[in-house]
Structures are given as C-alpha cells and as structure tokens.
Amino acid sequence: MSRYVTEAVGTFFLVFTIGLTALNGTPLAPLAIGSALMVMVYMGGHISGAHYNPAVSVAILIRGKMAGRDLLPYLIAQLL
C-alpha cells in the first residue's frame, strides 16, 4: 500500500511543480521541474521505484521488472 501512496504523492508534487512553473513562464522552469523530480526520486525510489508516470509503469511492466497485478494500482495512483 505504501508503494501506491508514494506514487500518488510523488506524481502530485511533480504535476504541481509543472503547473506552477508553467503559470509563471519563468526561464528556470526546467530546472525547477528537474529538481522536483530529483527530490521525488530520492524520496520514493526505494519504496515504489519512482515511476511517477503511467508510461514509465507500462514500460517497466513490458520489460518484466514489475508484476502485472501491480500495474492497475500504480496507474490509479498516478492518474488520481
């Protein structure tokens, strides 16, 4: 369960950061987005694998690094 919560929280903060930097139109937006992603990967990488993107989760499933039963909860957590 903590894996799915970690995915939801990480995805929220990543999308939140992208939204805030897009509103401001600052030239440092890529740095802010990359920094937020780095923090989320360090925060949750050891718990959930730090996918934070449904396309990444599907790719990891295709590569055989994730069980099929975990895909749907990951996608739900990321798309909430």
N, C-alpha and C positions, 0 to 999 in steps of 0.2 A: 504493500500500500504506500509506503514512503517513497518508492520509486515514482509512482504516478503523481503524488503531491509535488515532488521535486520537479518533475517535468512541467506541471501546471504553473508552479511559481516561477520557474526559470523562463518559460515561454511568455508569461505575463510581463515580467520585467524587461525582456528583450523587446517585445512589441511596444511596451510603454515607452521605452527609450527611443525606439524608432519613431513613434508618433510625436513625441516631444521635440525631437531634433528636426523633424520634417516641418513642424509648425513654425519653428524659429528660422529655418532656412540658413542656418549658420554653416560656414565653410568647414567647420570642425565636426560636422555630423558623423562622417565615417569613423573618426577617432572615438567619439562618444559611443557609437554603436559597437565598434570592435572592443572597446574597454568593457562595456556592459556584458558582451558575450563572453569575454575572457573571465570576468568575475563569476558569471553563471556556470561556466565550465569548471572552474576551480571549486565552486561551491557544491555543485551537484554531480560532477563527473564520476566520482567514486560511488555514488548512490544509484544513479539511474543510467549512466552512460552519457548524459548530457546531449541528447538528441536535439531537443527544442524545436524540431521542425518535422512535420509529418513525412516529408520526402526523405529525410535522413532516416527516420524509423523504418520506412518501407525498404530503403536501400540496405539497411543493416539486416532486415529480415531476409531479403533476397540473397545476401552474402552468407546467410546461415549463422550469424552471430547472435540472433535473438530467437526465442521460441515463438511460434505462431500464436500461442494463446496470449502473449503479452502485447501483440500489435494493437488490438482494439482498445484496451485501456490506455495505452500510450497515445493513440490518436485522439481519444476522447479528452485526455488531459491536455493535449496540445491545442485542441480546437475549441476548448471551453471559452 
